[in-house]
Amino acid sequence: MRKLLLIVLLGLALGALFGQLMVSMPGYWLVRIGDTSYQTSFWFGLILLLALFLVLHFALRVLMRLRHPVSRFKVWNQRTRHRNAMKRTVRGLVALAEGRWKRAEKSLVKAADDSSTPLVNYLSAALAAHYQGHYEQADTLLKRAHLSTEGADTAVGLVQVQLMLDRQQYEEALAILTRLDRQLPNHPQVLKQLKQAYLSVSDWEGLRRLMPRLAARQLISPEERNQLEQRAYKELLIHEARDPGNIERVRSLWADMPDALRGNIELIVLYTETLMRGKEEVIAERLLRHSLKEHWDSRLVLRYGLLNVDPARQLVHAEKWLQERPNDPDLLLTLGRLALRNSYWGKAQEYFEASQRQRPSGVVCAELARLYANLGEHNKSQLYYRQSVELLDKSLPALPQPEERKPNMEAKEAAQAQR
């Protein structure tokens, strides 16, 4: 309201000023063309000239526009097609998000040529074709995506790798990822997909070397890293342990292992067994003895009793452990075996029987049965042998067994066989 009032007042003031000028500054225009002359007041002529200027100005603008009608139509048509392509692209992306693959692919492909972002259209359409199981069509769309935009190698490669992983084409995916990793060594998505590919093809060496890079980029949690590294080193140790000649490779793996994993009982057991097969029992004994100080575990104790490095010294170490753990059945079993290695038959018998009292075991009974048999005490040997069979039988899974046959049935079957 105030603005309107100000405009009215300003208009009245300008009108009054203009009227005052017309009164105070009289004059006229005289235009003569041949024998004809035109005369008008100065102010009216001025207004007429101004009006004529405006008419000529707008007329020239109209003429200038009419000079290029085809180009202006093309611009208008192109803008219209871009708007329609954007609408189709949005509909296609919405359909893709909703899982309507066929509709998504159709909308995205139709809009790709007129879209300002054809790379997005073709990549999304390739995903839609892949989810329909049209793998050849998906590969064709990926090629069109690569040709549509310069510098799109990485984006197309990453989508192609993901589709290959989904199709379980792990070797082909790993080949592309290796190339991308050389070009972009710290690309987060490349590193993540490399982890997935290495796991898929069981490339434990590649996964082992990848872990520090993933951790440096904070692309993996400490828990997952520890889990994957443990699995990788375990599989590598198992693989290398198949050939006793690879003992140096095994020792190198153990040296490269993170400190946290060198305290893992399962890995210690695997490494110890590999050392034993590679005739490196001295190193295995030292490792087990050191590990038992840090982590007391029955698996380590039992393997210590299987070593034959220096039986007398081993027995001394084990008897010191017994002072702290006098009722440990696994330690008593190990002591019995070490006593056998030192030819202490009576002490071995005592340790085995003490272990059996703490926890009945088929293994301990078998050791006692073998010991008594070699000592000539066959009755005791047979007794412990039966106990070992009974204890081992209890540990077997419950499976169907044939019914006990009666003697007369067996005779009839034998007679029928002779006939």
C-alpha positions as CSV (number, residue, x, y, z in Angstrom):
1,M,0.0,0.0,0.0
2,R,2.8,2.4,0.8
3,K,4.6,1.6,-2.4
4,L,1.5,2.3,-4.4
5,L,1.0,5.6,-2.7
6,L,4.6,6.5,-3.3
7,I,4.3,5.6,-7.0
8,V,1.1,7.8,-7.4
9,L,2.8,10.7,-5.7
10,L,5.9,10.4,-7.8
11,G,3.7,10.2,-11.0
12,L,1.9,13.4,-10.0
13,A,5.1,15.2,-9.3
14,L,6.6,14.2,-12.6
15,G,3.4,15.2,-14.4
16,A,3.4,18.6,-12.7
17,L,7.1,19.1,-13.6
18,F,6.5,18.1,-17.2
19,G,3.5,20.4,-17.4
20,Q,5.5,23.3,-16.0
21,L,8.2,22.7,-18.5
22,M,5.7,22.7,-21.4
23,V,4.4,26.1,-20.2
24,S,7.8,27.7,-19.5
25,M,9.5,26.3,-22.6
26,P,7.2,26.8,-25.6
27,G,8.4,25.8,-29.1
28,Y,7.4,24.0,-32.3
29,W,8.5,21.5,-34.9
30,L,8.3,22.4,-38.6
31,V,8.8,19.7,-41.2
32,R,8.5,20.6,-44.8
33,I,8.4,17.9,-47.6
34,G,8.1,19.4,-51.0
35,D,5.1,21.8,-51.0
36,T,3.7,20.2,-47.9
37,S,4.7,21.3,-44.4
38,Y,3.9,19.9,-41.0
39,Q,4.0,21.9,-37.8
40,T,3.5,20.7,-34.3
41,S,4.4,21.7,-30.8
42,F,7.9,20.9,-29.5
43,W,6.7,18.6,-26.7
44,F,4.2,16.7,-28.8
45,G,6.9,16.2,-31.5
46,L,9.3,14.9,-28.9
47,I,6.8,12.4,-27.6
48,L,6.1,11.4,-31.2
49,L,9.8,10.8,-31.9
50,L,10.1,8.7,-28.8
51,A,7.2,6.5,-29.7
52,L,8.5,6.1,-33.3
53,F,11.9,5.0,-31.8
54,L,10.3,2.4,-29.7
55,V,8.2,1.0,-32.6
56,L,11.3,0.8,-34.8
57,H,13.3,-0.9,-32.0
58,F,10.7,-3.7,-31.4
59,A,10.2,-4.1,-35.2
60,L,13.9,-4.7,-35.7
61,R,14.0,-7.3,-32.9
62,V,11.1,-9.2,-34.5
63,L,12.9,-9.1,-37.9
64,M,16.1,-10.4,-36.3
65,R,14.3,-13.4,-34.8
66,L,12.6,-14.2,-38.0
67,R,16.0,-14.4,-39.8
68,H,17.0,-17.7,-38.0
69,P,13.7,-19.7,-37.5
70,V,15.2,-23.1,-38.1
71,S,18.1,-22.8,-35.6
72,R,15.7,-21.4,-33.0
73,F,13.3,-24.3,-33.6
74,K,16.2,-26.7,-33.2
75,V,17.2,-25.1,-29.8
76,W,13.6,-25.4,-28.7
77,N,13.3,-29.0,-29.8
78,Q,16.6,-29.9,-28.1
79,R,15.5,-28.4,-24.8
80,T,12.2,-30.3,-25.0
81,R,13.9,-33.6,-25.7
82,H,16.3,-33.0,-22.8
83,R,13.4,-32.4,-20.5
84,N,11.6,-35.5,-21.7
85,A,14.8,-37.5,-21.4
86,M,15.3,-36.3,-17.8
87,K,11.7,-37.4,-16.9
88,R,12.3,-40.8,-18.5
89,T,15.6,-41.2,-16.7
90,V,14.0,-40.4,-13.3
91,R,11.2,-42.9,-14.0
92,G,13.8,-45.5,-15.0
93,L,15.9,-45.0,-11.8
94,V,12.7,-45.2,-9.7
95,A,11.8,-48.4,-11.4
96,L,15.3,-49.7,-10.9
97,A,15.1,-48.9,-7.2
98,E,11.7,-50.7,-7.0
99,G,13.0,-53.8,-8.7
100,R,11.0,-53.4,-11.9
101,W,13.9,-54.3,-14.1
102,K,12.2,-54.5,-17.5
103,R,10.5,-51.1,-17.2
104,A,13.7,-49.6,-15.8
105,E,15.8,-50.9,-18.7
106,K,13.3,-49.7,-21.3
107,S,13.0,-46.2,-19.9
108,L,16.8,-45.7,-19.3
109,V,17.8,-46.9,-22.8
110,K,15.1,-44.8,-24.5
111,A,16.3,-41.7,-22.7
112,A,20.1,-42.3,-23.0
113,D,20.7,-40.6,-26.4
114,D,19.0,-37.4,-25.3
115,S,20.2,-37.4,-21.7
116,S,22.8,-35.0,-20.4
117,T,24.2,-38.0,-18.5
118,P,24.2,-41.0,-20.9
119,L,26.8,-42.8,-18.7
120,V,24.3,-43.0,-15.8
121,N,21.5,-44.3,-18.1
122,Y,23.6,-47.0,-19.7
123,L,25.2,-48.2,-16.4
124,S,21.8,-48.3,-14.7
125,A,20.2,-50.1,-17.7
126,A,23.1,-52.6,-17.6
127,L,22.2,-53.4,-14.0
128,A,18.5,-53.8,-14.9
129,A,19.4,-56.2,-17.8
130,H,21.8,-58.2,-15.5
131,Y,19.1,-58.6,-12.8
132,Q,16.8,-60.0,-15.5
133,G,19.4,-62.6,-16.5
134,H,20.1,-60.9,-19.8
135,Y,23.9,-61.0,-19.5
136,E,24.7,-60.4,-23.1
137,Q,22.5,-57.4,-23.2
138,A,24.1,-56.1,-20.0
139,D,27.6,-56.4,-21.6
140,T,26.4,-54.5,-24.7
141,L,25.0,-51.7,-22.5
142,L,28.3,-51.5,-20.7
143,K,30.2,-51.1,-24.0
144,R,27.8,-48.3,-25.0
145,A,28.4,-46.7,-21.6
146,H,32.1,-46.8,-22.2
147,L,31.7,-45.1,-25.6
148,S,29.2,-42.5,-24.4
149,T,31.5,-40.6,-22.0
150,E,35.2,-40.0,-22.1
151,G,37.1,-41.0,-19.0
152,A,34.5,-43.4,-17.8
153,D,36.9,-46.5,-17.7
154,T,36.9,-46.8,-14.0
155,A,33.2,-46.4,-13.5
156,V,32.4,-48.9,-16.2
157,G,35.1,-51.3,-15.0
158,L,33.8,-51.3,-11.4
159,V,30.2,-52.0,-12.5
160,Q,31.4,-54.8,-14.9
161,V,33.4,-56.3,-12.0
162,Q,30.4,-56.3,-9.7
163,L,28.2,-58.0,-12.4
164,M,30.9,-60.6,-12.9
165,L,31.2,-61.3,-9.2
166,D,27.4,-61.8,-9.1
167,R,27.7,-64.2,-12.0
168,Q,30.5,-66.1,-10.2
169,Q,33.0,-65.2,-12.9
170,Y,35.6,-64.7,-10.3
171,E,38.8,-65.2,-12.5
172,E,37.6,-62.6,-15.1
173,A,36.6,-60.2,-12.3
174,L,40.0,-60.5,-10.7
175,A,41.8,-59.8,-14.0
176,I,39.9,-56.5,-14.4
177,L,40.5,-55.6,-10.8
178,T,44.2,-56.2,-11.1
179,R,44.4,-53.8,-14.0
180,L,42.3,-51.2,-12.2
181,D,44.5,-51.6,-9.1
182,R,47.6,-50.8,-11.1
183,Q,45.9,-47.7,-12.5
184,L,44.3,-46.6,-9.2
185,P,46.3,-48.2,-6.4
186,N,44.3,-46.6,-3.6
187,H,40.8,-46.6,-5.0
188,P,38.5,-47.6,-2.1
189,Q,35.9,-49.6,-4.2
190,V,38.7,-51.4,-6.1
191,L,40.2,-52.5,-2.8
192,K,36.9,-53.7,-1.5
193,Q,36.1,-55.7,-4.6
194,L,39.6,-57.1,-4.6
195,K,38.9,-58.5,-1.1
196,Q,35.7,-60.1,-2.4
197,A,37.5,-61.6,-5.4
198,Y,40.4,-63.0,-3.4
199,L,38.0,-64.7,-1.1
200,S,36.0,-66.1,-4.0
201,V,39.0,-67.7,-5.7
202,S,40.7,-68.6,-2.4
203,D,43.8,-66.5,-3.2
204,W,45.0,-66.4,0.4
205,E,48.4,-64.9,-0.5
206,G,46.7,-62.0,-2.3
207,L,44.3,-61.5,0.6
208,R,47.1,-61.5,3.1
209,R,49.0,-58.7,1.2
210,L,45.8,-56.8,0.8
211,M,44.9,-56.5,4.5
212,P,47.4,-53.7,5.4
213,R,46.1,-51.6,2.5
214,L,42.5,-52.0,3.5
215,A,43.4,-51.1,7.1
216,A,45.4,-48.1,6.0
217,R,42.3,-46.7,4.1
218,Q,40.0,-47.7,7.0
219,L,38.0,-49.9,4.7
220,I,37.9,-52.8,7.2
221,S,37.2,-53.1,10.9
222,P,39.9,-54.5,13.2
223,E,37.7,-57.5,14.0
224,E,37.2,-58.4,10.3
225,R,40.9,-57.8,9.6
226,N,41.9,-60.2,12.4
227,Q,39.4,-62.8,11.2
228,L,40.5,-62.7,7.6
229,E,44.2,-62.6,8.4
230,Q,43.8,-65.6,10.6
231,R,42.0,-67.5,7.9
232,A,44.5,-66.5,5.3
233,Y,47.5,-67.6,7.3
234,K,45.8,-70.8,8.4
235,E,45.1,-71.8,4.7
236,L,48.6,-70.8,3.7
237,L,50.2,-72.9,6.4
238,I,48.0,-75.9,5.6
239,H,48.9,-75.5,1.9
240,E,52.6,-75.1,2.4
241,A,52.7,-77.9,5.0
242,R,51.8,-80.5,2.4
243,D,55.3,-80.4,1.1
244,P,58.0,-80.8,3.8
245,G,60.5,-79.1,1.4
246,N,58.6,-75.8,1.9
247,I,59.8,-75.3,5.4
248,E,61.6,-72.1,4.7
249,R,58.5,-70.7,3.1
250,V,56.5,-71.7,6.2
251,R,59.1,-70.0,8.5
252,S,58.9,-66.9,6.3
253,L,55.1,-66.8,6.7
254,W,55.4,-67.1,10.5
255,A,57.9,-64.2,10.6
256,D,55.6,-62.0,8.5
257,M,52.6,-62.8,10.7
258,P,51.3,-60.0,12.9
259,D,52.2,-60.3,16.6
260,A,48.6,-60.8,17.6
261,L,48.2,-63.8,15.3
262,R,51.4,-65.5,16.6
263,G,49.6,-66.0,19.9
264,N,46.6,-67.8,18.2
265,I,46.5,-71.4,19.4
266,E,45.2,-72.9,16.2
267,L,48.0,-71.2,14.2
268,I,50.6,-72.3,16.7
269,V,49.5,-75.9,16.4
270,L,49.6,-75.8,12.6
271,Y,53.0,-74.2,12.6
272,T,54.3,-76.7,15.1
273,E,53.0,-79.7,13.1
274,T,54.7,-78.3,10.0
275,L,58.0,-77.8,11.8
276,M,57.8,-81.4,13.0
277,R,57.2,-82.7,9.5
278,G,60.1,-80.6,8.3
279,K,62.5,-82.1,10.9
280,E,62.6,-78.7,12.8
281,E,61.6,-80.2,16.1
282,V,64.1,-78.0,18.0
283,I,62.3,-74.9,16.9
284,A,58.9,-76.5,17.5
285,E,59.9,-77.4,21.1
286,R,61.1,-73.8,21.8
287,L,57.9,-72.4,20.3
288,L,55.7,-74.7,22.3
289,R,57.5,-74.0,25.6
290,H,57.3,-70.2,25.1
291,S,53.7,-70.4,24.0
292,L,52.7,-72.4,27.0
293,K,54.1,-69.7,29.3
294,E,51.8,-67.2,27.6
295,H,48.8,-69.3,26.8
296,W,48.2,-72.6,28.6
297,D,46.2,-74.9,26.2
298,S,45.7,-78.6,26.2
299,R,46.5,-78.8,22.4
300,L,49.9,-77.3,23.0
301,V,50.6,-79.6,25.9
302,L,49.7,-82.8,24.0
303,R,51.9,-81.8,21.1
304,Y,54.8,-81.1,23.5
305,G,54.6,-84.8,24.5
306,L,55.0,-85.8,20.8
307,L,58.3,-84.1,20.3
308,N,61.6,-85.9,20.6
309,V,64.3,-83.3,21.0
310,D,65.9,-83.8,24.4
311,P,63.6,-86.1,26.4
312,A,65.3,-85.6,29.7
313,R,65.2,-81.8,29.5
314,Q,61.6,-81.9,28.2
315,L,60.6,-84.1,31.2
316,V,62.2,-81.6,33.6
317,H,60.2,-78.7,32.1
318,A,56.9,-80.7,32.1
319,E,57.4,-81.8,35.7
320,K,57.8,-78.1,36.7
321,W,54.5,-77.4,35.0
322,L,53.0,-80.2,37.0
323,Q,53.8,-78.4,40.2
324,E,51.4,-75.6,39.2
325,R,48.8,-77.9,37.6
326,P,48.9,-81.3,39.5
327,N,45.6,-82.5,38.3
328,D,45.8,-81.7,34.6
329,P,44.9,-84.9,32.7
330,D,46.5,-83.7,29.4
331,L,49.7,-82.7,31.2
332,L,49.8,-86.1,32.9
333,L,49.4,-87.9,29.6
334,T,52.3,-85.8,28.2
335,L,54.4,-86.6,31.2
336,G,53.8,-90.3,30.7
337,R,54.9,-90.1,27.0
338,L,58.0,-88.2,28.0
339,A,58.8,-90.8,30.7
340,L,58.5,-93.5,28.0
341,R,61.0,-91.6,25.9
342,N,63.4,-91.6,28.9
343,S,62.7,-95.3,29.5
344,Y,61.2,-94.6,32.9
345,W,58.5,-97.4,32.6
346,G,57.3,-97.2,36.2
347,K,57.0,-93.4,36.1
348,A,55.2,-93.6,32.8
349,Q,52.7,-96.1,34.3
350,E,52.1,-93.8,37.2
351,Y,51.5,-90.7,35.0
352,F,49.2,-92.6,32.7
353,E,47.1,-94.0,35.6
354,A,46.9,-90.6,37.2
355,S,45.6,-89.1,34.0
356,Q,43.1,-91.9,33.7
357,R,41.8,-91.2,37.2
358,Q,41.4,-87.5,36.5
359,R,39.6,-88.1,33.2
360,P,38.9,-91.5,31.6
361,S,40.2,-91.5,28.1
362,G,40.5,-94.0,25.3
363,V,43.9,-92.7,24.3
364,V,45.3,-93.1,27.9
365,C,43.9,-96.6,28.1
366,A,45.5,-97.5,24.8
367,E,48.9,-96.2,26.1
368,L,48.5,-98.3,29.2
369,A,47.4,-101.3,27.2
370,R,50.5,-101.0,25.0
371,L,52.8,-100.4,28.0
372,Y,51.5,-103.4,30.0
373,A,51.7,-105.6,26.9
374,N,55.4,-104.8,26.5
375,L,56.0,-105.3,30.3
376,G,54.5,-108.8,29.9
377,E,51.4,-108.1,32.1
378,H,48.9,-109.3,29.5
379,N,45.8,-109.4,31.8
380,K,46.2,-105.7,32.6
381,S,46.9,-105.0,29.0
382,Q,43.7,-106.7,27.8
383,L,41.7,-104.9,30.5
384,Y,42.9,-101.4,29.4
385,Y,42.5,-102.4,25.8
386,R,38.8,-103.2,26.4
387,Q,38.4,-100.0,28.3
388,S,39.9,-98.0,25.4
389,V,37.6,-99.6,22.9
390,E,34.6,-98.9,25.1
391,L,35.6,-95.3,25.6
392,L,36.3,-94.7,22.0
393,D,33.0,-96.4,21.1
394,K,31.1,-93.9,23.2
395,S,32.7,-91.0,21.3
396,L,31.5,-92.4,17.9
397,P,28.4,-91.0,16.4
398,A,25.1,-92.9,16.7
399,L,24.7,-94.8,13.4
400,P,22.6,-97.8,12.4
401,Q,24.4,-101.2,13.0
402,P,23.5,-104.7,11.9
403,E,21.6,-106.9,14.4
404,E,23.5,-109.6,16.2
405,R,23.1,-112.9,14.3
406,K,22.3,-116.1,16.1
407,P,24.5,-119.2,15.6
408,N,21.8,-121.3,13.9
409,M,21.1,-118.5,11.4
410,E,24.7,-118.3,10.5
411,A,24.8,-122.1,10.0
412,K,21.8,-122.0,7.7
413,E,23.4,-119.2,5.6
414,A,26.6,-121.1,5.3
415,A,24.7,-124.3,4.1
416,Q,22.9,-122.2,1.5
417,A,26.1,-120.7,0.3
418,Q,27.6,-124.2,-0.1
419,R,24.6,-125.3,-2.2
